[in-house]
């Protein structure tokens, strides 16, 4: 028995029910470490970051570097013992 189509009751509409395989390379397999669940990650990714949507000050704050150093100053590497212990979901 054939399964009912979503576009069965819609006139002049054909819905493509197959999943696009070309977009698979852009999908995230695991939630990045700074997020606790999928909803947090989806909310953050859905927010626009451009100057067109945010004020100049808010745009600078969002895109500000976490570590500020003077030009030519060496950055010490992170040691394995200082890394936070995180679990991937």
SULGIDA-V788928 format. One record per backbone hydrogen bond with DSSP energy under -0.5 kcal/mol. CO is the residue of the C=O (numbers start at 1). NH is the residue of the N-H. If there is no record, write none. Layout:
[[CO	NH] [CO	NH]]
This chain:
[[5	8] [7	10] [9	11] [10	13] [15	17] [21	24] [23	26] [24	27] [32	35] [37	41] [38	42] [39	43] [40	44] [41	45] [42	46] [43	47] [44	47] [50	53] [50	54] [55	59] [56	60] [57	61] [58	62] [59	63] [61	64] [67	69] [70	73] [74	76] [79	82] [80	83] [84	86]]
